[in-house]
Amino acid sequence: MSHACTIGGEPVTLAWVQSSARAMRFRAGKIGENPAGLWTQLRDPVRGDYAAGVLLWLLAPADLHKRHETPDSLWESVTDEELPDVLAAIVGTLGDSIPPEAEKKSSSRKSPSPESNSD
C-alpha cells in the first residue's frame, strides 16, 4: 500500500515494497541507525522529530533521496503544513511493513490461565 504526502511542495509517495525495504536497510546501516529503535522514538517528545526525520530519509523514494544527502536536509524541506500528512505517511508505511500474522500473534497473546498450569 502506498501513502501520499507532500514534501517541499512536491507530491511524494511512500510505499513498503521489496526495493524500499532493501534501501531502508542499506541506508540505515550507512548512517548507523536502527529503524526499530527509531520507530519507538516517534512518540518521544525529545527525540520524536529526529526519529521522524531519519525514518523519512530511510523510506524516501530514490529520486527524493538523491536530492537530500542527509536526513536533516530532507526533514528541513518539510513545512509545518505538510508535517501531519508526512508523519501519517511514515507511520502508515512502517505499519505496512509488519506482516498481518505478526500483528495477530502479538495482539492475541494471553497469559496462561491457572487451569493450564495445574499439575
PyMOL commands that set and color helices and strands:
alter all, ss='L'
color gray80, all
select helices_A, chain A and resi 18-31+35-41+48-59+62-67+71-76+83-96+100-107+114-117
alter helices_A, ss='H'
color red, helices_A
select strands_A, chain A and resi 2-7+10-15
alter strands_A, ss='S'
color yellow, strands_A
deselect
rebuild
show_as cartoon
